[in-house]
Amino acid sequence: MAYLEKTRSQIEASSPTEIVDSILSLAERSEKWIDRACINLYAASNLMSPTARSLLSSTIATRVAEGHPGAKHQQGVRYIEKIEALATETAKKLFHTQYAELRALSGTMANAIAYSSLAGIGDTVMSLNVSDGGHISYRKFGVAGLLGIKTEDLPFDSRRMNVDLTRLSDSIKKVKPKLIVLGGSLILFPYPLEDVREIAEATGCMIHYDAAHVAGLIPGGQFQDPLSEGAKVMTASTYKTLGGPPGGLVLSNDHKIAKRIDSAAFPRTTASIHYNRIAAIAALHVHYCFKKKR
């Protein structure tokens, strides 16, 4: 609050031109400091390509087009809906999936779309506690709680820094979760996904993998491939290791789940989308998809 009070005082003592100049100066100083003057080791921050940056400043940022490509509700959007189609199809090609959803504006929103597609009010989701590396969106004070989903802790082996398989089976039988969430703010090692899948399938439980911080490692084969190892849905952030602008991604190979994800994305959580962001993400996908062919 003190920080905001100080800022409010600055605004009251400044002219509109001075305030705009201050914003421009702060943005320039941040770029020089983060992008050029230091080695940034924070996983949630990355550098975008010049092409992606230029697309972010495009006037397509102000265009509105609700619905699906080829069946939009507005007129005069044939160019931007083609961009959306390219972004979607290149995401599927990059991650070798049957379905990709890019309309979420953040990783947390992507998780909200996934949860509302896989669980409902009163269902239980098991995930890592925040102190064990889980993300706040998995918990009762985050997205899960907002959707009326109950949360329980996944057993965690603090020595191995991973899911405790020896306790997992008993925990699942006791809690009877609808969904298990693997992933989080900290992913130090691949999860034993195939083992977790065997345990989960015995109780009819599904797995959601949040690849927010490792998504960029998966297409290149440098980390585990969650969907091929047993996850029904994978979510990710489009910045961080993917190197794009902020946004969310939802991937699946399950047709029935994909239909639920689609309706959760539109019209339940998004209407108009940020086409400058979609265009920047599409350009990055193309770069990664065809990099080996150059």
PyMOL commands that set and color helices and strands:
alter all, ss='L'
color gray80, all
select helices_A, chain A and resi 2-12+16-36+50-56+59-62+78-95+107-118+130-132+136-138+143-146+165-175+193-201+215-217+226-229+240-242+255-269+275-289+291-293
alter helices_A, ss='H'
color red, helices_A
select strands_A, chain A and resi 67-68+71-72+99-101+124-127+150-153+156-157+162-163+179-183+206-210+233-237+248-252
alter strands_A, ss='S'
color yellow, strands_A
deselect
rebuild
show_as cartoon
